Amino acid sequence: MIYITDFRWSHEAIMLLFEEYRQRESSMSSGKISHKKAWDEIAATMHAKGYNVSGRQCMTRINTMKRTYKTIKDHNAKSGNNTRTWKYYEIMENLLREKPYMAPLATISSTGCVTLKERSISPSNSSCSSTCSPNIISRKRKATDNYAIEILEEKRKAEESKEKRHKEKMEMGTKLLHRLDKLIEKI
């Protein structure tokens, strides 16, 4: 396989890459098509339009842009930071907004504090047909939500178990001190 190393991504090439990626992204994530095949198809389309790139270069470019988007999004989410902009930010926002790796269902801090994130489901971002109620969640999202809930439930149970063990140890310590006091009184 030949890798083209001196290709410079123009705005037009990036926009075409976005469009081709958008068309294949759901097939790639669902497993209907292998990632390699999808990237090779994207590269073939790019090549037909006059852009001499490989599938690997297309994949690398999209992944680099995802990282840039995530960095800017995280920076802008922090209080007190100046707002950063990027000319592809809105395009990436539309492409990645609902992806779990961009907006996790829940976060757990090092202190054990759990934060659940609410997700709004609307016909435009749901996989339901237009005849479905906007409140119906796709199976994939429901499975992801259920998995997050299971993890949070396991975390809650572990905390309860830890608290119970602590109470038992404290009670045993209190009983031991009480018996030691009685022993000392006899002496």
CYANA upper distance limits for C-alpha pairs under 8 A (distance plus 0.5 A):
  2 ILE  CA     54 SER  CA      8.40
  3 TYR  CA     53 VAL  CA      8.25
  3 TYR  CA     54 SER  CA      6.84
  4 ILE  CA     52 ASN  CA      7.76
  4 ILE  CA     53 VAL  CA      6.67
  4 ILE  CA     54 SER  CA      7.32
  7 PHE  CA     52 ASN  CA      7.66
  7 PHE  CA     53 VAL  CA      7.47
  9 TRP  CA     13 ALA  CA      6.41
  9 TRP  CA     14 ILE  CA      6.82
 10 SER  CA     14 ILE  CA      6.75
 11 HIS  CA     15 MET  CA      6.68
 12 GLU  CA     16 LEU  CA      6.72
 13 ALA  CA     17 LEU  CA      6.59
 13 ALA  CA     46 MET  CA      8.14
 13 ALA  CA     51 TYR  CA      7.51
 14 ILE  CA     18 PHE  CA      6.66
 15 MET  CA     19 GLU  CA      6.81
 16 LEU  CA     20 GLU  CA      6.68
 16 LEU  CA     46 MET  CA      7.83
 17 LEU  CA     21 TYR  CA      6.47
 17 LEU  CA     42 ILE  CA      7.76
 17 LEU  CA     46 MET  CA      7.84
 17 LEU  CA     58 CYS  CA      7.66
 18 PHE  CA     22 ARG  CA      6.44
 18 PHE  CA     62 ILE  CA      8.45
 19 GLU  CA     23 GLN  CA      6.83
 20 GLU  CA     24 ARG  CA      7.02
 20 GLU  CA     42 ILE  CA      6.43
 20 GLU  CA     45 THR  CA      8.44
 21 TYR  CA     25 GLU  CA      6.12
 21 TYR  CA     42 ILE  CA      7.58
 22 ARG  CA     26 SER  CA      8.26
 22 ARG  CA     95 LEU  CA      7.77
 24 ARG  CA     28 MET  CA      6.64
 24 ARG  CA     38 ALA  CA      7.20
 25 GLU  CA     29 SER  CA      6.63
 26 SER  CA     30 SER  CA      6.49
 27 SER  CA     31 GLY  CA      6.55
 27 SER  CA     32 LYS  CA      5.52
 27 SER  CA     33 ILE  CA      6.23
 28 MET  CA     32 LYS  CA      6.77
 28 MET  CA     33 ILE  CA      5.91
 28 MET  CA     34 SER  CA      6.70
 28 MET  CA     35 HIS  CA      6.24
 28 MET  CA     38 ALA  CA      7.47
 33 ILE  CA     37 LYS  CA      7.24
 33 ILE  CA     38 ALA  CA      7.03
 34 SER  CA     38 ALA  CA      6.72
 35 HIS  CA     39 TRP  CA      6.61
 36 LYS  CA     40 ASP  CA      6.57
 36 LYS  CA     55 GLY  CA      7.83
 37 LYS  CA     41 GLU  CA      6.60
 38 ALA  CA     42 ILE  CA      6.70
 39 TRP  CA     43 ALA  CA      6.61
 39 TRP  CA     55 GLY  CA      4.98
 39 TRP  CA     56 ARG  CA      7.45
 39 TRP  CA     58 CYS  CA      7.19
 39 TRP  CA     59 MET  CA      6.94
 40 ASP  CA     44 ALA  CA      6.60
 40 ASP  CA     54 SER  CA      7.48
 40 ASP  CA     55 GLY  CA      4.99
 40 ASP  CA     56 ARG  CA      8.39
 41 GLU  CA     45 THR  CA      6.76
 41 GLU  CA     55 GLY  CA      8.01
 42 ILE  CA     46 MET  CA      6.65
 42 ILE  CA     55 GLY  CA      7.17
 42 ILE  CA     58 CYS  CA      7.95
 43 ALA  CA     47 HIS  CA      6.45
 43 ALA  CA     52 ASN  CA      8.46
 43 ALA  CA     53 VAL  CA      6.42
 43 ALA  CA     54 SER  CA      5.84
 43 ALA  CA     55 GLY  CA      5.38
 43 ALA  CA     58 CYS  CA      7.18
 44 ALA  CA     48 ALA  CA      6.64
 44 ALA  CA     54 SER  CA      8.50
 45 THR  CA     49 LYS  CA      6.90
 46 MET  CA     50 GLY  CA      6.98
 46 MET  CA     51 TYR  CA      5.66
 46 MET  CA     52 ASN  CA      7.53
 46 MET  CA     53 VAL  CA      7.52
 47 HIS  CA     51 TYR  CA      5.22
 47 HIS  CA     52 ASN  CA      5.61
 47 HIS  CA     53 VAL  CA      7.06
 53 VAL  CA     57 GLN  CA      6.69
 53 VAL  CA     58 CYS  CA      7.49
 54 SER  CA     58 CYS  CA      6.93
 55 GLY  CA     59 MET  CA      6.72
 56 ARG  CA     60 THR  CA      6.55
 57 GLN  CA     61 ARG  CA      6.54
 58 CYS  CA     62 ILE  CA      6.80
 59 MET  CA     63 ASN  CA      6.63
 60 THR  CA     64 THR  CA      6.52
 61 ARG  CA     65 MET  CA      6.70
 62 ILE  CA     66 LYS  CA      6.64
 63 ASN  CA     67 ARG  CA      6.80
 64 THR  CA     68 THR  CA      6.75
 65 MET  CA     69 TYR  CA      6.55
 65 MET  CA     92 MET  CA      8.45
 66 LYS  CA     70 LYS  CA      6.61
 66 LYS  CA     92 MET  CA      7.79
 67 ARG  CA     71 THR  CA      6.58
 68 THR  CA     72 ILE  CA      6.74
 69 TYR  CA     73 LYS  CA      6.50
 69 TYR  CA     89 TYR  CA      6.78
 69 TYR  CA     92 MET  CA      7.15
 69 TYR  CA     93 GLU  CA      8.35
 70 LYS  CA     74 ASP  CA      6.50
 70 LYS  CA    102 MET  CA      7.52
 71 THR  CA     75 HIS  CA      6.58
 72 ILE  CA     76 ASN  CA      6.55
 72 ILE  CA     84 ARG  CA      6.79
 72 ILE  CA     85 THR  CA      7.97
 73 LYS  CA     77 ALA  CA      6.66
 74 ASP  CA     78 LYS  CA      7.19
 75 HIS  CA     81 ASN  CA      7.27
 75 HIS  CA     83 THR  CA      8.20
 75 HIS  CA     84 ARG  CA      8.05
 76 ASN  CA     81 ASN  CA      6.81
 76 ASN  CA     82 ASN  CA      7.51
 76 ASN  CA     83 THR  CA      5.86
 76 ASN  CA     84 ARG  CA      6.99
 77 ALA  CA     81 ASN  CA      8.48
 85 THR  CA     89 TYR  CA      7.49
 88 TYR  CA     92 MET  CA      6.67
 89 TYR  CA     93 GLU  CA      6.46
 90 GLU  CA     94 ASN  CA      6.72
 91 ILE  CA     95 LEU  CA      6.72
 92 MET  CA     96 LEU  CA      6.30
 92 MET  CA     97 ARG  CA      8.17
 93 GLU  CA     97 ARG  CA      5.56
 96 LEU  CA    102 MET  CA      7.31
 97 ARG  CA    102 MET  CA      7.13
 97 ARG  CA    103 ALA  CA      7.66
 98 GLU  CA    102 MET  CA      7.61
 98 GLU  CA    103 ALA  CA      7.11
 98 GLU  CA    125 ASN  CA      8.28
 99 LYS  CA    103 ALA  CA      6.79
 99 LYS  CA    104 PRO  CA      8.47
100 PRO  CA    104 PRO  CA      5.31
100 PRO  CA    105 LEU  CA      7.17
104 PRO  CA    117 LYS  CA      7.84
105 LEU  CA    116 LEU  CA      6.74
105 LEU  CA    117 LYS  CA      5.84
105 LEU  CA    118 GLU  CA      7.94
105 LEU  CA    119 ARG  CA      8.40
105 LEU  CA    145 ASP  CA      7.47
105 LEU  CA    148 ALA  CA      7.24
106 ALA  CA    114 VAL  CA      7.56
106 ALA  CA    115 THR  CA      6.02
106 ALA  CA    116 LEU  CA      4.88
106 ALA  CA    117 LYS  CA      6.06
106 ALA  CA    148 ALA  CA      7.41
107 THR  CA    114 VAL  CA      6.37
107 THR  CA    115 THR  CA      5.74
107 THR  CA    116 LEU  CA      7.13
108 ILE  CA    112 GLY  CA      6.45
108 ILE  CA    113 CYS  CA      6.18
108 ILE  CA    114 VAL  CA      5.06
108 ILE  CA    115 THR  CA      6.85
109 SER  CA    113 CYS  CA      5.84
109 SER  CA    114 VAL  CA      7.10
114 VAL  CA    152 LEU  CA      8.21
121 ILE  CA    125 ASN  CA      7.05
121 ILE  CA    126 SER  CA      6.63
121 ILE  CA    134 PRO  CA      6.74
121 ILE  CA    135 ASN  CA      6.92
121 ILE  CA    136 ILE  CA      8.37
121 ILE  CA    137 ILE  CA      7.62
122 SER  CA    126 SER  CA      6.38
122 SER  CA    134 PRO  CA      5.61
122 SER  CA    135 ASN  CA      7.90
123 PRO  CA    127 SER  CA      8.16
123 PRO  CA    128 CYS  CA      7.42
123 PRO  CA    129 SER  CA      8.14
123 PRO  CA    130 SER  CA      7.11
123 PRO  CA    133 SER  CA      8.38
123 PRO  CA    134 PRO  CA      5.89
126 SER  CA    134 PRO  CA      8.11
126 SER  CA    137 ILE  CA      7.37
126 SER  CA    138 SER  CA      7.20
127 SER  CA    137 ILE  CA      8.29
127 SER  CA    138 SER  CA      6.29
128 CYS  CA    132 CYS  CA      6.41
128 CYS  CA    134 PRO  CA      8.49
128 CYS  CA    136 ILE  CA      7.83
128 CYS  CA    137 ILE  CA      7.97
128 CYS  CA    138 SER  CA      6.98
132 CYS  CA    136 ILE  CA      7.41
137 ILE  CA    141 ARG  CA      6.94
137 ILE  CA    142 LYS  CA      6.51
138 SER  CA    142 LYS  CA      6.46
139 ARG  CA    143 ALA  CA      6.44
140 LYS  CA    144 THR  CA      6.75
141 ARG  CA    145 ASP  CA      6.48
142 LYS  CA    146 ASN  CA      6.44
143 ALA  CA    147 TYR  CA      6.58
144 THR  CA    148 ALA  CA      6.79
145 ASP  CA    149 ILE  CA      6.67
146 ASN  CA    150 GLU  CA      6.56
147 TYR  CA    151 ILE  CA      6.76
148 ALA  CA    152 LEU  CA      6.73
149 ILE  CA    153 GLU  CA      6.52
150 GLU  CA    154 GLU  CA      6.63
151 ILE  CA    155 LYS  CA      6.68
152 LEU  CA    156 ARG  CA      6.65
153 GLU  CA    157 LYS  CA      6.65
154 GLU  CA    158 ALA  CA      6.59
155 LYS  CA    159 GLU  CA      6.73
156 ARG  CA    160 GLU  CA      6.72
157 LYS  CA    161 SER  CA      6.56
158 ALA  CA    162 LYS  CA      6.58
159 GLU  CA    163 GLU  CA      6.65
160 GLU  CA    164 LYS  CA      6.61
161 SER  CA    165 ARG  CA      6.72
162 LYS  CA    166 HIS  CA      6.71
163 GLU  CA    167 LYS  CA      6.79
164 LYS  CA    168 GLU  CA      6.76
165 ARG  CA    169 LYS  CA      6.69
166 HIS  CA    170 MET  CA      6.71
167 LYS  CA    171 GLU  CA      6.65
168 GLU  CA    172 MET  CA      6.69
169 LYS  CA    173 GLY  CA      6.62
170 MET  CA    174 THR  CA      6.65
171 GLU  CA    175 LYS  CA      6.66
172 MET  CA    176 LEU  CA      6.56
173 GLY  CA    177 LEU  CA      6.66
174 THR  CA    178 HIS  CA      6.65
175 LYS  CA    179 ARG  CA      6.73
176 LEU  CA    180 LEU  CA      6.63
177 LEU  CA    181 ASP  CA      6.62
178 HIS  CA    182 LYS  CA      6.92
179 ARG  CA    183 LEU  CA      6.67
180 LEU  CA    184 ILE  CA      6.60
181 ASP  CA    185 GLU  CA      6.73
182 LYS  CA    186 LYS  CA      6.97
183 LEU  CA    187 ILE  CA      7.13
